[in-house]
Amino acid sequence: MQGRHRHKGTKGRGIQEAGYRLFVNSYWDSMKRIFYMVMALVLAAGGMARADIPVFDSFETSLGNWTSEGGAVRVAVNPYSGIYTARIQRSDGTSAIRLTNPLQLSTLGYTSVTLAFTWIGDNGGGTVRFMTEYSVDGGTNWTQIDNLQLGTTRQTYNKTFTPSSITDNFLIRVRGGSQSPTCNCWIDDISISAKPDNPVYWDTNGITAGAGGAAPSGTLGGTDTCWNTDSSGGSGGSIGAWTGGKLAHFAAGTDAVGSYNVSISGTQHIGGLYFDEGTVTLSGGVLQLPVIVPVYVANGLTATINSPLSITLGGLIKSGAGTLVLTGINTYSDSTTISNGVLMVSIGGSCSNSAVTVTNTPGSVAGFGVSVTNNMMQWTCASMSFMTNGIGTPQLKFAFNVEPSTNLAPLQITGDLTFSGVPVVVASLGVTGRGCSYPLLTVVGTAPTNVPSLSGVTGTLAWGETDSKTLFLTVPAAGLVITIR
């Protein structure tokens, strides 16, 4: 689809007015609270930090991104609620939860950090009870951020600060003091976010306004000077070559509304990708995303990344109401989260090391889809979870451009599939169905018993095979032709 689609005000007024806000949403299900923390692109009234390195944990299954020190533990029950939390004790000053893997602030050009969590404590004497701290040298030395004075009511901590130096060995911890008597602090719903340096905008025509026409193709990397700090593409900023870790916008100005390709030269570090206009395809090379990074696609647009995504410690968050298409074999090992719009993957590719979560921001629709062009191949991931967050039902899409196989499911989940919100399966057949049962997905780990609803075709869904870990679509009659949506 061509044409310019943009949230009003998100571009041309700078990063301060259009950014990611971290949402915390929770509800109770059979007296068990299920916690969701997702990122959504929203319009802010100025000065809002972008959460472009999200680390978040609710401790429902483990300590997650955190390591226990000095007896800090994950507990199932505390005196104030029945949910999992991390418990820190004030006693000898060693009890703490510490971020396990350092954040690479320097590589990605991040300038400030936000730490947020909810907490509650019991009473105890003394003044220094618990404290938040950061380290810029991997944990050898620590700098205090704040003291926490305990109370028996649930409180929220939210602090944005600038570290003493910007390094790739940045850690955070929450630690108990070294006073008597012993008392406890329960930490929950903890997140770390960071603010990047200024974004850059794809611009192939120098300081002339705009990006260089409707289809400004070019190369990301090398010596090409195709990046402007001025969002209009004009002379208000500076033009230069790509430098690793920046937040890349496609594109400057308002003229790049056509379809165009950007070639990736070698391996390039990306701090985030924004597809604001046009139909953009990234091909060749390798995109290395060292942390959990945002990939935003504006409403009505489709962006395609053919380049493999290689991430050592990080993951990907898909936001924006548009569609992101991944075709490569991606090797990153952290989470893939779809909070808005659709993430479509092509058969034969994979995110085999990644846990995929589809969890909509309130009032939006989030979906994961598989485009099937070869009925002898699968797309694989480590696990998959669908969560309903406020208004909106998550979607699981299958777009068949060939007749579905009656033997091989196009989607394989090597771990568990969980439904905290049962998705709608949206199927489209671009070929004639033969009145058969077609496997859509297979689960190696634990599969749910809930059967999703069906949209797009006339048929039924059911869990089958002897272990009930394969979801089948049964088309009732031969000769059915459905147009791809």
KEDRENMI-611673 format. One record per residue (C-alpha): x, y, z. Coordinates in steps of 0.1 Angstrom, whole numbers. Layout:
# KEDRENMI-611673
east X north Y up Z .
...
# end
This chain:
# KEDRENMI-611673
east 0 north 0 up 0 .
east 13 north 34 up -9 .
east 6 north 67 up 6 .
east 16 north 86 up 37 .
east 1 north 74 up 70 .
east 12 north 90 up 102 .
east -2 north 97 up 136 .
east -7 north 134 up 137 .
east 21 north 152 up 154 .
east 44 north 122 up 158 .
east 69 north 134 up 133 .
east 84 north 168 up 125 .
east 81 north 179 up 161 .
east 109 north 158 up 175 .
east 114 north 129 up 198 .
east 102 north 148 up 228 .
east 66 north 147 up 216 .
east 63 north 112 up 202 .
east 77 north 83 up 221 .
east 70 north 51 up 239 .
east 52 north 50 up 271 .
east 55 north 20 up 294 .
east 20 north 7 up 304 .
east 14 north -15 up 334 .
east -19 north -33 up 333 .
east -32 north -60 up 355 .
east -65 north -78 up 363 .
east -76 north -107 up 385 .
east -86 north -141 up 370 .
east -99 north -166 up 395 .
east -82 north -146 up 422 .
east -49 north -148 up 404 .
east -35 north -115 up 390 .
east -20 north -118 up 356 .
east 5 north -90 up 350 .
east 11 north -74 up 316 .
east 37 north -48 up 308 .
east 37 north -37 up 272 .
east 50 north -8 up 252 .
east 28 north 13 up 229 .
east 34 north 43 up 207 .
east 14 north 72 up 221 .
east 14 north 109 up 216 .
east 27 north 128 up 246 .
east 24 north 164 up 255 .
east 62 north 169 up 256 .
east 93 north 158 up 273 .
east 84 north 121 up 277 .
east 113 north 97 up 278 .
east 113 north 68 up 253 .
east 114 north 34 up 268 .
east 138 north 19 up 242 .
east 156 north -6 up 265 .
east 127 north -22 up 283 .
east 135 north -47 up 310 .
east 104 north -58 up 329 .
east 95 north -86 up 353 .
east 65 north -95 up 374 .
east 82 north -125 up 390 .
east 52 north -147 up 382 .
east 74 north -176 up 369 .
east 110 north -167 up 380 .
east 133 north -138 up 389 .
east 135 north -132 up 351 .
east 162 north -107 up 343 .
east 173 north -104 up 379 .
east 198 north -122 up 401 .
east 194 north -128 up 439 .
east 222 north -116 up 462 .
east 224 north -121 up 500 .
east 193 north -141 up 504 .
east 168 north -121 up 483 .
east 142 north -146 up 471 .
east 111 north -149 up 449 .
east 81 north -157 up 471 .
east 46 north -168 up 463 .
east 28 north -152 up 492 .
east 36 north -120 up 512 .
east 15 north -104 up 539 .
east -2 north -80 up 516 .
east -11 north -100 up 485 .
east -12 north -135 up 471 .
east 10 north -129 up 440 .
east 46 north -136 up 433 .
east 71 north -109 up 443 .
east 108 north -106 up 450 .
east 115 north -102 up 488 .
east 145 north -83 up 500 .
east 155 north -81 up 537 .
east 172 north -54 up 556 .
east 197 north -70 up 579 .
east 234 north -70 up 570 .
east 233 north -49 up 538 .
east 238 north -78 up 513 .
east 202 north -87 up 504 .
east 195 north -74 up 469 .
east 181 north -82 up 435 .
east 205 north -72 up 407 .
east 201 north -69 up 370 .
east 218 north -100 up 356 .
east 231 north -87 up 323 .
east 246 north -53 up 318 .
east 228 north -28 up 296 .
east 248 north -14 up 266 .
east 241 north 22 up 271 .
east 272 north 35 up 253 .
east 269 north 14 up 222 .
east 233 north 25 up 217 .
east 238 north 62 up 227 .
east 214 north 62 up 256 .
east 216 north 92 up 280 .
east 192 north 86 up 308 .
east 176 north 57 up 326 .
east 142 north 52 up 343 .
east 137 north 26 up 371 .
east 101 north 18 up 381 .
east 85 north -8 up 404 .
east 58 north -13 up 430 .
east 68 north -21 up 465 .
east 55 north -27 up 500 .
east 72 north -34 up 533 .
east 68 north -41 up 570 .
east 77 north -18 up 598 .
east 112 north -16 up 611 .
east 134 north 9 up 630 .
east 161 north 31 up 615 .
east 163 north 55 up 586 .
east 181 north 38 up 558 .
east 160 north 7 up 551 .
east 163 north -1 up 514 .
east 180 north 17 up 485 .
east 182 north 17 up 447 .
east 217 north 18 up 432 .
east 234 north 17 up 398 .
east 268 north 6 up 386 .
east 287 north 17 up 355 .
east 315 north -8 up 358 .
east 296 north -41 up 359 .
east 290 north -42 up 396 .
east 324 north -34 up 411 .
east 313 north 0 up 424 .
east 277 north 12 up 432 .
east 262 north 47 up 433 .
east 230 north 53 up 453 .
east 199 north 66 up 436 .
east 174 north 67 up 464 .
east 165 north 55 up 499 .
east 131 north 38 up 504 .
east 113 north 44 up 536 .
east 90 north 14 up 543 .
east 53 north 15 up 548 .
east 26 north -11 up 549 .
east 7 north 2 up 520 .
east 15 north -5 up 484 .
east 36 north 22 up 468 .
east 50 north 30 up 433 .
east 86 north 40 up 427 .
east 95 north 58 up 394 .
east 129 north 75 up 390 .
east 146 north 89 up 359 .
east 183 north 98 up 363 .
east 214 north 104 up 343 .
east 243 north 80 up 352 .
east 277 north 94 up 362 .
east 290 north 79 up 329 .
east 275 north 61 up 299 .
east 290 north 26 up 296 .
east 282 north -8 up 283 .
east 285 north -23 up 318 .
east 255 north -6 up 334 .
east 237 north -25 up 362 .
east 209 north -17 up 386 .
east 200 north -33 up 419 .
east 176 north -28 up 448 .
east 193 north -35 up 482 .
east 184 north -38 up 518 .
east 203 north -18 up 544 .
east 225 north -30 up 573 .
east 205 north -20 up 603 .
east 185 north -39 up 629 .
east 158 north -51 up 634 .
east 154 north -72 up 603 .
east 125 north -61 up 580 .
east 112 north -70 up 546 .
east 105 north -52 up 513 .
east 85 north -69 up 486 .
east 93 north -57 up 450 .
east 70 north -63 up 421 .
east 63 north -52 up 385 .
east 99 north -38 up 380 .
east 110 north -22 up 348 .
east 140 north -4 up 334 .
east 138 north 19 up 304 .
east 162 north 42 up 288 .
east 162 north 73 up 267 .
east 183 north 73 up 234 .
east 203 north 100 up 218 .
east 186 north 119 up 190 .
east 170 north 99 up 162 .
east 181 north 101 up 126 .
east 160 north 102 up 95 .
east 166 north 85 up 61 .
east 174 north 113 up 36 .
east 191 north 107 up 3 .
east 190 north 143 up -10 .
east 211 north 162 up 14 .
east 198 north 193 up 31 .
east 170 north 197 up 5 .
east 137 north 192 up 23 .
east 122 north 157 up 21 .
east 139 north 123 up 18 .
east 147 north 125 up -19 .
east 114 north 115 up -37 .
east 88 north 89 up -34 .
east 112 north 59 up -35 .
east 145 north 70 up -20 .
east 164 north 37 up -22 .
east 200 north 34 up -9 .
east 224 north 17 up 15 .
east 225 north 16 up 52 .
east 261 north 14 up 63 .
east 293 north 22 up 45 .
east 301 north 58 up 35 .
east 267 north 69 up 22 .
east 256 north 101 up 39 .
east 219 north 93 up 40 .
east 210 north 103 up 75 .
east 197 north 137 up 87 .
east 191 north 148 up 123 .
east 163 north 171 up 110 .
east 130 north 152 up 107 .
east 119 north 174 up 78 .
east 150 north 165 up 58 .
east 160 north 201 up 55 .
east 190 north 222 up 67 .
east 179 north 224 up 103 .
east 201 north 195 up 114 .
east 232 north 177 up 101 .
east 237 north 151 up 74 .
east 260 north 122 up 78 .
east 268 north 85 up 74 .
east 251 north 58 up 96 .
east 266 north 54 up 131 .
east 257 north 23 up 151 .
east 230 north 22 up 177 .
east 209 north 51 up 164 .
east 171 north 51 up 163 .
east 164 north 50 up 125 .
east 133 north 66 up 110 .
east 121 north 59 up 74 .
east 120 north 86 up 63 .
east 127 north 123 up 66 .
east 101 north 148 up 53 .
east 68 north 137 up 38 .
east 77 north 126 up 2 .
east 89 north 90 up 7 .
east 54 north 75 up 1 .
east 63 north 49 up -25 .
east 79 north 14 up -23 .
east 117 north 13 up -20 .
east 145 north -9 up -8 .
east 173 north -1 up 16 .
east 203 north -25 up 14 .
east 221 north -33 up 46 .
east 259 north -33 up 42 .
east 276 north -58 up 65 .
east 265 north -60 up 101 .
east 248 north -29 up 115 .
east 238 north -21 up 151 .
east 203 north -7 up 153 .
east 188 north 11 up 183 .
east 153 north 9 up 169 .
east 134 north 11 up 136 .
east 105 north 35 up 128 .
east 86 north 30 up 95 .
east 67 north 63 up 93 .
east 58 north 64 up 57 .
east 60 north 44 up 24 .
east 65 north 7 up 19 .
east 101 north 0 up 29 .
east 120 north -33 up 25 .
east 154 north -38 up 43 .
east 175 north -65 up 26 .
east 210 north -80 up 28 .
east 236 north -79 up 56 .
east 227 north -84 up 93 .
east 208 north -62 up 117 .
east 222 north -65 up 152 .
east 199 north -54 up 179 .
east 219 north -57 up 211 .
east 189 north -51 up 235 .
east 152 north -53 up 234 .
east 144 north -26 up 208 .
east 112 north -11 up 193 .
east 101 north -17 up 157 .
east 72 north 7 up 149 .
east 51 north 5 up 117 .
east 25 north 33 up 112 .
east -11 north 25 up 106 .
east -19 north 13 up 71 .
east 17 north 5 up 62 .
east 37 north -27 up 57 .
east 74 north -28 up 63 .
east 95 north -59 up 54 .
east 128 north -70 up 69 .
east 145 north -96 up 48 .
east 178 north -92 up 67 .
east 184 north -116 up 96 .
east 181 north -102 up 131 .
east 209 north -111 up 153 .
east 207 north -102 up 190 .
east 228 north -116 up 217 .
east 209 north -105 up 248 .
east 180 north -86 up 234 .
east 146 north -90 up 217 .
east 120 north -71 up 197 .
east 88 north -52 up 205 .
east 65 north -46 up 175 .
east 43 north -15 up 180 .
east 22 north 7 up 157 .
east -10 north -4 up 140 .
east 8 north -14 up 107 .
east 22 north -47 up 96 .
east 59 north -59 up 101 .
east 70 north -88 up 79 .
east 101 north -109 up 89 .
east 114 north -133 up 63 .
east 148 north -143 up 77 .
east 162 north -169 up 100 .
east 166 north -148 up 132 .
east 190 north -159 up 159 .
east 181 north -135 up 188 .
east 173 north -152 up 221 .
east 152 north -128 up 241 .
east 115 north -121 up 237 .
east 94 north -110 up 207 .
east 64 north -90 up 218 .
east 36 north -77 up 196 .
east 17 north -49 up 214 .
east -1 north -34 up 184 .
east -6 north -42 up 147 .
east 6 north -75 up 131 .
east 39 north -93 up 129 .
east 38 north -115 up 99 .
east 65 north -141 up 93 .
east 74 north -161 up 62 .
east 75 north -199 up 61 .
east 110 north -212 up 62 .
east 122 north -184 up 85 .
east 124 north -187 up 123 .
east 128 north -171 up 157 .
east 137 north -205 up 171 .
east 153 north -191 up 203 .
east 127 north -165 up 211 .
east 95 north -165 up 232 .
east 67 north -148 up 213 .
east 40 north -129 up 232 .
east 10 north -113 up 216 .
east -5 north -88 up 241 .
east -24 north -58 up 228 .
east -22 north -23 up 243 .
east -57 north -13 up 256 .
east -81 north -5 up 227 .
east -58 north -19 up 200 .
east -55 north -52 up 181 .
east -23 north -72 up 181 .
east -17 north -102 up 159 .
east 9 north -128 up 149 .
east 7 north -143 up 114 .
east 23 north -169 up 92 .
east 25 north -164 up 54 .
east 26 north -199 up 38 .
east 42 north -201 up 4 .
east 56 north -236 up 7 .
east 35 north -264 up 23 .
east 66 north -284 up 30 .
east 82 north -260 up 54 .
east 76 north -246 up 89 .
east 82 north -215 up 109 .
east 95 north -222 up 145 .
east 97 north -203 up 178 .
east 107 north -213 up 213 .
east 72 north -206 up 229 .
east 41 north -185 up 223 .
east 16 north -167 up 245 .
east -16 north -148 up 238 .
east -28 north -123 up 263 .
east -59 north -101 up 263 .
east -51 north -67 up 278 .
east -82 north -45 up 281 .
east -104 north -41 up 250 .
east -93 north -61 up 220 .
east -87 north -98 up 212 .
east -53 north -110 up 200 .
east -52 north -126 up 165 .
east -34 north -156 up 151 .
east -33 north -154 up 113 .
east -25 north -179 up 86 .
east -23 north -167 up 50 .
east -21 north -197 up 26 .
east -7 north -189 up -9 .
east -5 north -226 up -16 .
east -28 north -254 up -7 .
east -23 north -263 up 30 .
east -5 north -295 up 38 .
east -26 north -323 up 54 .
east 5 north -335 up 73 .
east 28 north -306 up 82 .
east 17 north -276 up 103 .
east 32 north -243 up 91 .
east 38 north -231 up 127 .
east 58 north -252 up 152 .
east 62 north -241 up 188 .
east 90 north -260 up 204 .
east 80 north -250 up 239 .
east 47 north -241 up 255 .
east 16 north -224 up 240 .
east -4 north -205 up 265 .
east -37 north -186 up 263 .
east -43 north -160 up 289 .
east -66 north -145 up 263 .
east -79 north -170 up 237 .
east -70 north -156 up 203 .
east -91 north -154 up 171 .
east -76 north -175 up 143 .
east -79 north -156 up 111 .
east -73 north -179 up 81 .
east -72 north -170 up 45 .
east -70 north -195 up 16 .
east -58 north -182 up -17 .
east -64 north -216 up -33 .
east -92 north -242 up -35 .
east -98 north -262 up -4 .
east -105 north -299 up -7 .
east -128 north -305 up 22 .
east -98 north -317 up 44 .
east -85 north -312 up 79 .
east -53 north -291 up 77 .
east -29 north -288 up 107 .
east -22 north -251 up 115 .
east 2 north -254 up 144 .
east 18 north -280 up 165 .
east 31 north -277 up 201 .
east 60 north -297 up 214 .
east 56 north -285 up 250 .
east 23 north -279 up 268 .
east -7 north -270 up 247 .
east -39 north -253 up 260 .
east -73 north -270 up 259 .
east -92 north -238 up 248 .
east -102 north -238 up 212 .
east -99 north -204 up 195 .
east -127 north -189 up 174 .
east -123 north -188 up 137 .
east -126 north -160 up 112 .
east -120 north -156 up 75 .
east -131 north -191 up 63 .
east -160 north -214 up 68 .
east -148 north -243 up 88 .
east -140 north -255 up 123 .
east -110 north -256 up 146 .
east -101 north -285 up 170 .
east -72 north -299 up 189 .
east -62 north -332 up 174 .
east -36 north -360 up 173 .
east -32 north -384 up 202 .
east -17 north -358 up 225 .
east -41 north -330 up 215 .
east -11 north -307 up 207 .
east -20 north -300 up 170 .
east -46 north -274 up 161 .
east -65 north -285 up 129 .
east -86 north -264 up 105 .
east -114 north -285 up 89 .
east -128 north -271 up 57 .
east -163 north -286 up 52 .
east -165 north -289 up 14 .
east -144 north -290 up -17 .
east -144 north -261 up -41 .
east -142 north -234 up -14 .
east -122 north -204 up -25 .
east -113 north -176 up -1 .
east -96 north -144 up -12 .
east -65 north -136 up 8 .
east -70 north -107 up 31 .
# end
